[in-house]
Amino acid sequence: MIELSDDKLKTLAKWDTPTICNALEVVIPERRGYGFTTKPFFCLDPSLPPIVGYARTAKIRAAQPPGTDAVSNRIAYYEYIAQLPGPTIVVIEDIDPKPGIGAFWGEVNTAVHKGLGALGVVTNGSIRDLPDNAPGFQALGGLVGPSHAFVHPVDFNCTVTVHGMEVKNGNVIHADQHGAVVVPLDTISKIPDAVELVLRREAQILEAARGDDFDIDKLKKAIRTSADIH
């Protein structure tokens, strides 16, 4: 796994996830239609800033009890979460036929994962204990539920798909209240310039649209001017 400098990760966190998606459309236009979540989440704390980290992946079930080696499996899972590099973002796929029967995420697991270096979680499963989750730990969940039922990890360090986003261990993930996106390593150094380009293009249209004398002719002019910016 290639480890990025903290500065590069912090630079990505300066912008929200939609802006990162816009920048990726410039850098790798052929990936415009995938690589990000496509279904809505419940966001534990929309006021938190974007998070950027290395993916730790797992699959869970909650509808049926785990096997007799449940404790050993959970310890092995936590050992995996604690591996470097960090910071990390946990991406968990609930593979029950009806995801969310049992919540893996609540007061205990947010505290444990935060202590092991995770900034947050992206999951199609459920979350609970909303007032008691670890402060500053972001959770994007498919739904909110009251029980953990029989929830347990069944696999980890595996490829997962959460709300349309395929993730592998070590992928760089950018997430905020809007959702999440995989940021390919070879694009990261190009993103700041791409963001600046996108903002300059958008500024032409926004300035026109917010003007007191805005009309369709000014919109057409702004669109053409924006398109000419490279």
Beta strands, then each sheet from edge to edge (+ up, - down):
strand 1: 42-43
strand 2: 51-61
strand 3: 88-94
strand 4: 103-105
strand 5: 118-123
strand 6: 126-127
strand 7: 138-141
strand 8: 143-144
strand 9: 152-156
strand 10: 160-162
strand 11: 165-167
strand 12: 172-176
strand 13: 179-183
sheet 1: 1+ 7- 5- 3- 2- 9+
sheet 2: 1+ 7- 5- 3- 2- 12+ 13-
sheet 3: 4+ 6+ 8+
sheet 4: 10+ 11-
end
